[in-house]
Amino acid sequence: MNDGKFEFKRVRRRFRRPLRTGMGPVEAVERILIQTQTEHGSGYGEIAPWPGFPTETTDTAIEVLRSAQGSLSHLTAVVAATRQLPCLAAALSSCRHWDTIAAFGGHLPCAGLLSDDPADFSKKSAEGFRTLKVKVLPETTIDAIRSLLGRFDGTLRLDANASLDLAAARTWLEFVRSEPRIQFLEQPLAVGHAGYASLGSEKVALDESFLTPVGLEWDGPVVVKPLLVGDWDQFLAWRQAEPARDATYSSCFETAIGRQGALWLAAQDRVTTAVGFDTLGRFEMDGRDRHMSGPEARGSLDIRWDQFWRDLA
């Protein structure tokens, strides 16, 4: 990737219903899709910032892309020179590995993401999901989670999206640690909160607090969002050096380009648990989801990526 050219397209995706998180509702997201051209062919990548994560914004990414004026070597050099552009680094990694990514048709067990729709639980259970992820919202109670466990014989994950104070986090963790069928409580406190030191890492998973492995001072589980994690080759080298760490791979509501690459990256990890990619069908119909949904997240061999690129508005 020392020469070649690139172009990009900016797209906006609106949720059918605002996505409720512990940090508040998300109504829409912006994504930047990249196509690279080298003597080896075309590559595709996606820049997909997510609220609450300390990455570059879409506006910052656009500025960097425009400044490179279509020169892939220039863009690669700029991104390699800073750690402040993890989404761009991930997108270029996807482009670099695209031949292998496009040929990925494997599958991984997928956790179901419960919405605030009461009918959602029955639907996910009927579809065969064995792991469910539940958002811990201000109105969520421990009794409600106990009730859910009573109706479901699989595993739960709880995600607080950094919305708890220290007292509430301790209360929730006491419950989580007493329930063997709850895998972990995800991001109970804000990024950088001193309270993590007193909570301990048992059944506490970092999400917003884990971006890239650089400088990580945490021995507990981490939630990996492939499109935010920076350079994928560096990430894979870190995973090989720390194979015993519990890493769970999760979506940031990417398009088909980002999803194909993210699933490929997750599949390189031989010890990961069910991936968090139950994100299809949640946007207004825009043609940017192309994979099949269900309790297995599958790569697709049927997408014509050159046509997908041309179809982008």
C-alpha positions in Angstrom: 0.0 0.0 0.0 2.9 2.4 -0.7 1.3 3.6 -3.9 -2.2 3.7 -5.5 -5.2 5.9 -5.1 -8.4 6.0 -3.2 -11.8 7.6 -3.2 -14.5 7.8 -0.4 -18.2 8.3 0.1 -20.0 9.6 3.1 -23.3 8.0 4.1 -25.9 8.7 6.8 -28.0 5.9 8.2 -31.1 6.4 10.3 -32.4 3.9 12.8 -36.0 2.7 12.3 -36.4 3.4 16.1 -33.8 5.3 18.1 -31.3 3.0 19.6 -31.6 3.3 23.4 -28.3 3.1 25.4 -27.3 3.9 28.9 -25.9 7.2 27.5 -29.1 8.1 25.7 -30.8 7.5 22.4 -29.0 7.3 19.1 -31.1 8.3 16.1 -28.6 8.1 13.2 -25.0 7.4 12.4 -22.6 8.6 9.7 -20.2 6.3 7.9 -17.4 6.9 5.5 -16.7 4.1 2.9 -13.3 3.9 1.2 -12.3 2.2 -2.0 -8.6 1.8 -2.7 -7.0 1.0 -6.1 -3.5 -0.5 -6.4 -1.7 -2.7 -8.9 -3.1 -5.7 -6.9 -6.7 -4.6 -7.3 -9.5 -3.0 -5.3 -9.9 -2.8 -1.5 -12.7 -1.6 0.7 -12.9 -0.2 4.2 -15.2 1.6 6.5 -14.7 4.5 9.0 -17.4 4.0 11.7 -17.0 6.2 14.8 -19.5 5.4 17.6 -20.8 7.7 20.3 -18.8 7.6 23.6 -15.6 6.2 22.1 -12.5 8.5 22.0 -11.8 8.1 18.2 -11.6 10.7 15.5 -15.0 12.1 14.3 -16.3 11.7 10.8 -15.5 15.3 10.2 -11.9 14.9 11.2 -11.6 11.8 9.1 -13.1 13.7 6.1 -10.4 16.4 6.6 -7.6 13.9 6.5 -9.0 12.1 3.5 -9.4 15.4 1.6 -5.9 16.5 2.5 -4.5 13.3 0.9 -6.1 14.3 -2.4 -6.7 10.7 -3.5 -3.0 9.6 -2.9 -3.1 6.3 -1.0 0.6 6.5 -0.1 0.0 10.0 1.4 -3.0 8.8 3.4 -1.2 5.7 4.6 1.7 7.8 5.8 -0.5 10.3 7.7 -2.4 7.5 9.5 0.7 5.6 10.4 2.3 8.7 11.9 -0.4 9.1 14.6 -2.4 7.0 17.1 -5.3 9.6 16.9 -6.9 8.1 13.8 -7.9 4.5 14.9 -11.0 4.3 12.6 -9.0 5.4 9.6 -6.2 2.8 10.5 -8.8 0.1 10.7 -10.4 1.0 7.4 -7.0 1.0 5.7 -6.3 -2.4 7.3 -9.5 -3.7 5.7 -8.5 -2.4 2.3 -5.1 -4.0 2.7 -6.6 -7.5 3.5 -9.6 -7.2 1.3 -8.9 -10.2 -1.0 -8.9 -12.4 2.0 -11.8 -10.6 3.6 -14.0 -10.9 0.5 -13.3 -14.7 0.4 -14.5 -15.1 4.0 -17.6 -17.2 4.2 -17.2 -18.6 7.7 -19.6 -18.2 10.6 -19.4 -17.4 14.3 -22.0 -17.8 17.1 -23.8 -14.5 17.6 -25.3 -12.9 20.7 -28.8 -11.4 20.3 -29.2 -7.8 21.1 -32.5 -7.1 23.0 -34.3 -3.9 22.4 -36.8 -2.2 24.7 -39.6 -3.9 22.7 -41.2 -6.5 25.1 -41.8 -8.9 22.2 -38.1 -8.9 21.4 -37.2 -11.6 23.9 -39.6 -14.1 22.6 -38.5 -13.4 19.1 -34.8 -13.9 19.9 -35.5 -17.1 21.9 -37.5 -18.5 19.0 -34.7 -17.7 16.5 -32.3 -19.8 18.5 -30.0 -17.2 20.2 -28.1 -18.8 23.1 -26.5 -15.5 24.4 -28.5 -12.3 24.8 -27.2 -8.8 25.4 -29.3 -6.5 27.6 -28.9 -2.8 27.9 -28.9 -1.6 31.5 -31.0 1.6 31.3 -31.9 3.9 34.1 -35.2 2.1 34.6 -33.7 -1.4 34.5 -33.9 -3.4 37.7 -32.1 -6.4 39.0 -35.5 -8.1 39.5 -36.2 -7.7 35.8 -32.9 -9.4 34.9 -33.7 -12.2 37.4 -37.0 -12.6 35.7 -35.3 -12.8 32.3 -32.9 -15.5 33.6 -36.0 -17.5 34.7 -37.4 -17.5 31.2 -34.1 -18.1 29.3 -31.7 -21.0 29.8 -28.8 -19.4 28.0 -26.2 -16.7 28.9 -26.8 -13.0 29.4 -24.5 -10.0 29.0 -25.3 -6.7 30.6 -24.2 -3.4 29.1 -24.4 -0.2 31.1 -22.7 2.1 28.5 -20.8 3.9 31.2 -24.1 5.1 32.8 -23.7 3.9 36.4 -22.2 5.7 39.4 -19.9 3.7 41.7 -22.5 2.7 44.2 -24.8 1.4 41.5 -22.0 -0.4 39.8 -21.1 -2.2 43.0 -24.7 -3.3 43.5 -25.0 -4.6 39.9 -21.6 -6.4 40.1 -22.6 -8.1 43.3 -25.6 -9.5 41.5 -23.7 -10.3 38.3 -20.9 -12.2 40.2 -23.6 -14.3 42.0 -25.2 -15.4 38.7 -23.1 -17.9 36.7 -25.2 -17.4 33.6 -24.3 -13.7 33.4 -21.1 -13.5 31.4 -20.1 -9.9 32.5 -21.2 -6.4 33.1 -20.0 -4.2 30.3 -18.6 -0.7 30.9 -20.3 0.1 34.2 -18.5 3.4 34.8 -17.4 6.3 32.6 -14.1 6.1 30.7 -11.2 6.8 33.0 -13.3 6.5 36.2 -11.1 5.9 39.2 -13.7 3.4 40.6 -12.5 0.7 38.2 -9.6 0.1 40.6 -11.9 -0.8 43.5 -14.4 -2.8 41.4 -11.8 -5.2 40.2 -11.8 -6.9 36.8 -13.8 -10.1 37.6 -16.8 -10.1 35.3 -16.3 -6.5 34.3 -15.7 -5.9 30.6 -14.3 -2.7 29.2 -15.9 -1.4 26.1 -15.7 2.4 25.7 -12.6 2.3 27.9 -10.9 -0.2 25.5 -10.1 1.2 22.1 -6.7 -0.2 21.0 -4.3 -2.4 23.0 -1.7 0.3 23.2 -1.0 1.2 26.8 -3.8 -1.1 28.2 -3.6 -1.5 31.9 -6.4 -4.0 32.5 -6.3 -7.7 33.0 -10.0 -8.4 32.6 -12.3 -9.0 29.6 -12.4 -6.4 26.8 -15.0 -5.8 24.1 -13.4 -5.3 20.7 -15.0 -3.2 18.0 -12.9 -4.1 15.0 -13.7 -0.8 13.2 -12.4 1.2 16.1 -9.4 -0.8 17.2 -6.8 0.7 14.9 -4.3 -1.2 12.7 -5.5 -4.8 12.5 -2.1 -6.3 12.0 -0.9 -4.7 15.3 -4.1 -5.9 17.0 -3.6 -9.5 15.8 -0.1 -9.4 17.1 -1.3 -8.3 20.5 -3.9 -11.1 20.6 -1.3 -13.7 19.8 0.8 -12.4 22.7 -2.2 -12.5 25.1 -4.3 -15.5 23.9 -5.8 -16.1 27.4 -7.5 -12.7 27.7 -11.3 -12.8 27.2 -12.1 -10.8 24.1 -15.6 -10.3 22.8 -16.0 -8.9 19.3 -18.8 -6.4 18.7 -20.4 -4.4 16.0 -20.6 -0.6 15.8 -23.6 -0.7 13.4 -21.5 -0.7 10.2 -22.5 -1.3 6.6 -21.9 -4.6 4.8 -18.3 -3.5 4.0 -17.4 -3.0 7.6 -19.4 -6.1 8.8 -17.5 -8.4 6.3 -14.2 -7.1 7.5 -15.1 -7.2 11.2 -16.3 -10.8 11.1 -13.1 -11.8 9.3 -11.0 -10.2 12.0 -13.1 -11.8 14.8 -12.7 -15.2 13.1 -8.9 -14.9 13.4 -9.3 -15.2 17.2 -9.6 -18.9 18.1 -10.8 -18.3 21.7 -13.5 -15.6 21.4 -17.0 -16.1 22.7 -20.2 -15.3 20.8 -19.8 -12.1 18.8 -22.1 -9.1 19.2 -23.3 -8.6 15.6 -27.1 -8.8 16.0 -27.4 -5.3 14.3 -29.0 -6.1 11.0 -32.5 -4.8 10.1 -32.3 -1.8 12.5 -31.9 0.9 10.0 -34.4 2.4 7.5 -34.2 0.4 4.2 -31.1 1.8 2.5 -29.5 -1.2 0.9 -26.4 -1.0 3.0 -27.0 -4.3 4.9 -26.4 -7.3 2.8 -25.6 -10.2 5.2 -28.1 -12.7 6.7 -29.2 -12.2 10.3 -29.6 -14.9 13.0 -27.8 -16.7 15.8 -24.8 -17.3 13.5 -23.0 -14.2 12.1 -21.8 -15.3 8.6 -19.5 -13.8 6.1 -21.0 -13.5 2.7 -19.5 -14.8 -0.6 -22.5 -13.5 -2.6 -21.9 -9.8 -2.5 -20.5 -8.1 -5.6 -18.5 -5.4 -3.8 -17.8 -3.3 -6.9 -21.6 -3.1 -7.5 -22.2 -2.4 -3.8 -19.8 0.5 -4.1 -21.5 1.9 -7.2 -24.9 1.6 -5.5 -23.9 3.8 -2.6 -25.7 7.2 -2.8 
